[in-house]
Amino acid sequence: MTEQVHVAVGVLLDDQERVFIARRPLHAHQGGLWEFPGGKVEPDEPVQHALQREFQEEIGITPLAPVPLLKIAHAYADKSVLLDVWLFQDYSGTPEGKEGQAIEWRSIADLRVADFPAANAPILKALGLPAELAITPELASWPELAALLTRYKALGLRLIQLLQKRLDRSTYIDWYLRACEFCSLHNIRLMANADPDWLDSEVITDWHCSARALTQLNSRPVAADSLFSVACHNRQELALAEQAGADFVLLSPVSPTKSYRPEDCLGWTGFTALANTVSLPVYALGGLQREDLSRARQAGAIGLAGITAYLS
């Protein structure tokens, strides 16, 4: 069996939602393609140390406060790799191609799978996730949902979870289809938060799974090109979400809400500790407002999710 090469990978993101990429040398494995900088982790070397070493040698900067994004195991025909991917925004130094390689700041929207080694595809999928995720409150009618969707559009939101626990299957599917029509016109992605038995409708493609429903899954319930997320509250649920092939998780509660007392909440320290145990993008959820986004990212979140944050 081919030995797996452990590689530290750094995704440097700026405040304009652009990422730093470099072109691989023509003589290297997957030469000529673009990559997120990084390099091999030496035996017994901490991953963060390898990440700093590679960025200092290749790009001339030192990553500051990187947070884990995901791990990717991939087998090429001639090589097996484990990509240990970390995300950071702060650094010291000035980025440059110290080994003569081409470098570029490219917007996330312009990242193309074909430009990168095949193992990088999950990274591009993770980077395609927006920084904010709105969850709908319980509503009394379709006109109320239509008005809320219009508000979400005005706020610039691009990922919405349709949560309506009071609806029967037929009504929920009807609302979901109408909402999909609106969202498809405005570059918004809509995820269903519904009973797993409703997935056989052949209508729902992107699905959010409750922690309770997660225990009933034996495999990933949606297609590879769909989005699959899971609600998590502890280490065990995070591990199960990873095993089930989730694309990302919502970890809560960070702060007190009507449903959670302060002593029941993770706080930012607890959130970071749990988020670092899973190799998946994590959204912070629970008692947060839009102004908490920067704090959430510092704590290791890819973004924040909420209901009331997008209502006032």
C-alpha positions as CSV (number, residue, x, y, z in Angstrom):
1,M,0.0,0.0,0.0
2,T,1.3,3.5,-0.9
3,E,2.3,5.5,2.1
4,Q,0.0,8.4,2.9
5,V,1.7,11.8,2.8
6,H,0.6,14.2,5.5
7,V,0.4,17.7,4.1
8,A,-0.3,21.0,6.0
9,V,-2.4,23.3,3.8
10,G,-3.1,27.0,4.5
11,V,-6.1,28.9,3.2
12,L,-5.4,32.6,3.6
13,L,-8.6,34.7,3.3
14,D,-8.7,38.5,3.2
15,D,-11.5,40.9,4.1
16,Q,-12.7,41.0,0.5
17,E,-13.5,37.3,0.4
18,R,-10.4,36.6,-1.7
19,V,-8.0,33.7,-1.2
20,F,-4.3,33.5,-1.7
21,I,-3.2,30.8,-4.2
22,A,0.0,29.9,-5.9
23,R,0.9,27.9,-9.0
24,R,2.6,24.5,-8.5
25,P,6.0,24.1,-10.4
26,L,5.7,22.2,-13.6
27,H,8.1,19.5,-12.4
28,A,6.1,18.9,-9.1
29,H,3.3,16.4,-8.6
30,Q,0.2,17.9,-10.2
31,G,2.5,20.5,-11.6
32,G,1.0,23.6,-13.3
33,L,-2.1,23.6,-11.3
34,W,-3.0,26.2,-8.7
35,E,-2.9,25.3,-5.0
36,F,-3.3,26.6,-1.5
37,P,0.2,26.8,-0.1
38,G,1.6,24.3,2.3
39,G,3.8,21.3,2.5
40,K,4.7,18.0,4.0
41,V,4.4,17.5,7.8
42,E,7.6,15.9,9.1
43,P,7.4,12.9,11.5
44,D,6.3,14.1,15.1
45,E,6.0,17.7,13.8
46,P,3.0,19.7,15.0
47,V,0.8,20.6,12.0
48,Q,0.8,24.3,12.8
49,H,4.6,24.3,13.0
50,A,4.7,22.8,9.5
51,L,2.2,25.3,8.2
52,Q,4.3,28.2,9.5
53,R,7.5,26.8,8.2
54,E,6.1,26.2,4.7
55,F,4.5,29.7,4.5
56,Q,7.7,31.3,5.7
57,E,9.8,29.4,3.1
58,E,7.5,29.6,0.1
59,I,5.5,32.9,0.7
60,G,7.5,34.9,3.1
61,I,4.8,35.3,5.7
62,T,3.9,33.8,9.1
63,P,0.3,32.7,9.7
64,L,-1.2,34.0,12.9
65,A,-4.0,32.2,14.7
66,P,-4.8,29.6,12.1
67,V,-7.9,27.4,12.8
68,P,-8.6,23.9,11.4
69,L,-11.0,23.9,8.5
70,L,-11.1,20.2,7.4
71,K,-9.0,17.1,6.7
72,I,-9.1,15.4,3.3
73,A,-7.8,11.9,2.5
74,H,-7.3,11.5,-1.3
75,A,-5.7,8.8,-3.4
76,Y,-4.2,9.7,-6.8
77,A,-3.0,7.0,-9.1
78,D,0.6,7.6,-8.0
79,K,0.2,9.1,-4.5
80,S,-2.0,9.1,-1.4
81,V,-2.3,12.3,0.6
82,L,-3.9,13.6,3.8
83,L,-4.5,17.3,3.5
84,D,-4.7,19.0,6.9
85,V,-6.4,22.3,6.0
86,W,-6.2,25.4,8.1
87,L,-7.8,28.8,7.6
88,F,-6.4,32.1,8.7
89,Q,-6.8,35.8,7.9
90,D,-4.0,37.4,10.0
91,Y,-0.3,37.1,9.2
92,S,3.0,39.0,9.5
93,G,5.2,39.8,6.5
94,T,4.4,40.5,2.9
95,P,3.1,37.6,0.6
96,E,5.4,36.9,-2.4
97,G,6.4,33.9,-4.5
98,K,9.8,33.3,-2.8
99,E,10.5,30.3,-5.0
100,G,9.6,32.1,-8.3
101,Q,6.1,30.7,-8.4
102,A,3.1,32.7,-9.7
103,I,0.8,34.0,-6.9
104,E,-2.6,35.5,-7.0
105,W,-5.5,36.8,-4.8
106,R,-8.6,35.3,-6.3
107,S,-12.2,35.8,-5.3
108,I,-14.0,32.7,-4.0
109,A,-16.6,33.0,-6.7
110,D,-13.8,32.6,-9.4
111,L,-12.3,29.5,-7.9
112,R,-12.7,26.6,-10.4
113,V,-12.2,22.9,-9.5
114,A,-10.4,22.2,-12.8
115,D,-7.7,24.7,-11.8
116,F,-6.7,22.7,-8.7
117,P,-5.5,19.2,-7.9
118,A,-8.5,16.9,-7.4
119,A,-7.9,16.5,-3.7
120,N,-8.7,20.3,-3.3
121,A,-12.3,19.9,-4.4
122,P,-13.7,19.7,-0.8
123,I,-11.7,22.9,0.1
124,L,-13.4,24.8,-2.7
125,K,-16.8,23.5,-1.6
126,A,-16.1,24.7,2.0
127,L,-15.0,28.1,0.8
128,G,-18.2,28.4,-1.2
129,L,-20.1,28.4,2.0
130,P,-21.2,32.0,2.9
131,A,-20.3,33.6,6.2
132,E,-23.9,33.8,7.3
133,L,-26.7,31.3,7.4
134,A,-30.3,32.4,8.1
135,I,-32.8,30.0,9.7
136,T,-36.5,30.8,9.3
137,P,-38.7,31.3,12.4
138,E,-42.0,29.6,12.6
139,L,-44.5,31.4,10.2
140,A,-48.2,31.3,9.8
141,S,-48.6,31.6,6.0
142,W,-46.7,31.5,2.7
143,P,-47.1,35.3,2.3
144,E,-45.1,35.8,5.5
145,L,-42.4,33.5,4.2
146,A,-42.3,35.3,0.9
147,A,-41.8,38.6,2.7
148,L,-39.1,37.1,4.8
149,L,-37.3,35.8,1.8
150,T,-37.4,39.3,0.3
151,R,-35.8,40.6,3.5
152,Y,-33.1,38.0,3.4
153,K,-32.3,39.0,-0.2
154,A,-32.1,42.7,0.8
155,L,-29.6,41.7,3.6
156,G,-27.4,39.9,1.1
157,L,-27.9,36.5,2.5
158,R,-27.0,33.5,0.3
159,L,-27.8,30.5,2.4
160,I,-31.1,29.9,4.1
161,Q,-32.5,27.0,6.1
162,L,-36.2,26.5,5.8
163,L,-37.4,25.4,9.3
164,Q,-41.1,25.0,9.8
165,K,-41.9,22.3,12.4
166,R,-45.6,23.0,12.5
167,L,-46.3,22.2,8.8
168,D,-47.4,18.8,7.5
169,R,-45.4,17.2,4.8
170,S,-47.6,18.4,1.9
171,T,-47.6,22.0,3.0
172,Y,-43.9,22.0,3.8
173,I,-43.0,20.7,0.3
174,D,-45.3,23.3,-1.3
175,W,-43.6,26.1,0.6
176,Y,-40.2,24.7,-0.1
177,L,-40.8,24.5,-3.9
178,R,-42.1,28.1,-3.9
179,A,-39.1,29.3,-1.9
180,C,-36.8,27.4,-4.2
181,E,-38.2,29.4,-7.2
182,F,-37.5,32.7,-5.4
183,C,-34.0,31.6,-4.3
184,S,-32.9,30.3,-7.7
185,L,-33.7,33.7,-9.2
186,H,-31.5,35.5,-6.6
187,N,-28.4,33.3,-6.2
188,I,-29.6,32.0,-2.8
189,R,-29.2,28.4,-1.7
190,L,-32.1,26.9,0.2
191,M,-31.7,24.0,2.6
192,A,-34.6,22.0,3.9
193,N,-34.8,21.3,7.7
194,A,-37.4,18.6,7.6
195,D,-38.1,15.0,8.6
196,P,-35.7,12.6,7.0
197,D,-38.6,10.5,5.6
198,W,-39.5,13.5,3.4
199,L,-36.3,13.2,1.5
200,D,-37.9,10.6,-0.7
201,S,-40.0,13.3,-2.3
202,E,-37.2,13.7,-4.9
203,V,-37.7,17.4,-4.4
204,I,-35.4,18.2,-1.5
205,T,-31.7,18.3,-2.6
206,D,-29.9,20.3,0.2
207,W,-30.8,19.0,3.7
208,H,-30.1,20.0,7.3
209,C,-30.3,17.1,9.8
210,S,-31.2,17.4,13.5
211,A,-29.0,15.7,16.1
212,R,-31.8,13.2,16.7
213,A,-32.2,12.3,13.0
214,L,-28.4,11.9,12.8
215,T,-28.4,8.8,14.9
216,Q,-30.7,7.1,12.3
217,L,-28.4,7.6,9.4
218,N,-26.2,4.9,8.0
219,S,-24.7,6.9,5.1
220,R,-24.8,10.4,3.6
221,P,-28.5,11.0,2.7
222,V,-28.0,13.3,-0.2
223,A,-25.9,13.5,-3.4
224,A,-22.3,14.5,-3.3
225,D,-23.0,17.8,-5.1
226,S,-25.8,18.7,-2.6
227,L,-25.3,20.3,0.8
228,F,-25.7,18.3,3.9
229,S,-25.4,19.9,7.4
230,V,-26.0,18.7,10.9
231,A,-27.0,20.4,14.2
232,C,-24.5,19.5,16.9
233,H,-24.1,20.3,20.6
234,N,-21.3,18.1,21.8
235,R,-18.3,16.1,20.8
236,Q,-20.2,12.9,20.1
237,E,-22.6,14.5,17.7
238,L,-19.7,16.2,15.9
239,A,-18.0,12.9,15.4
240,L,-21.2,11.3,14.1
241,A,-21.7,14.2,11.7
242,E,-18.2,13.7,10.3
243,Q,-18.8,10.0,9.9
244,A,-22.1,10.6,8.1
245,G,-20.3,12.8,5.5
246,A,-21.7,16.2,6.5
247,D,-20.4,19.2,4.5
248,F,-20.7,21.4,7.6
249,V,-22.2,21.6,11.1
250,L,-24.0,24.1,13.2
251,L,-22.6,24.1,16.7
252,S,-24.8,25.5,19.5
253,P,-25.6,27.1,21.8
254,V,-22.8,29.7,22.1
255,S,-24.7,32.3,24.1
256,P,-28.0,32.3,26.1
257,T,-31.3,32.3,24.2
258,K,-34.9,31.8,25.3
259,S,-34.3,28.1,25.2
260,Y,-30.8,28.0,26.9
261,R,-29.7,29.3,30.2
262,P,-26.2,30.8,30.5
263,E,-24.9,27.8,32.4
264,D,-26.0,25.5,29.5
265,C,-24.1,27.5,26.9
266,L,-20.7,26.7,25.4
267,G,-19.3,30.3,25.4
268,W,-16.6,31.1,22.9
269,T,-14.0,29.1,24.8
270,G,-16.1,26.0,24.8
271,F,-17.1,26.5,21.2
272,T,-13.5,26.7,20.1
273,A,-12.6,23.6,22.0
274,L,-15.3,21.6,20.4
275,A,-14.9,23.0,16.9
276,N,-11.3,22.0,16.9
277,T,-12.2,18.3,17.4
278,V,-13.9,18.0,14.0
279,S,-12.5,18.2,10.5
280,L,-15.5,20.1,9.1
281,P,-16.5,23.7,8.6
282,V,-18.5,24.9,11.7
283,Y,-21.1,27.6,12.0
284,A,-21.6,29.2,15.4
285,L,-25.3,29.3,16.5
286,G,-27.2,30.4,19.5
287,G,-27.8,33.9,20.9
288,L,-25.6,35.7,18.3
289,Q,-26.0,38.8,16.2
290,R,-24.5,39.8,12.9
291,E,-21.8,41.9,14.6
292,D,-20.5,38.6,16.2
293,L,-19.2,37.4,12.9
294,S,-15.7,38.5,13.5
295,R,-15.6,37.0,17.0
296,A,-17.0,33.7,15.6
297,R,-14.2,33.5,13.0
298,Q,-11.6,34.2,15.7
299,A,-13.1,31.3,17.6
300,G,-12.7,28.9,14.7
301,A,-16.1,29.2,12.9
302,I,-16.5,29.5,9.2
303,G,-19.4,31.8,9.9
304,L,-22.5,32.3,12.0
305,A,-26.1,31.1,11.8
306,G,-29.2,32.4,13.4
307,I,-32.9,33.2,13.5
308,T,-33.4,36.4,15.4
309,A,-30.2,37.9,14.1
310,Y,-31.9,38.5,10.7
311,L,-35.3,39.6,11.9
312,S,-34.6,43.0,13.5
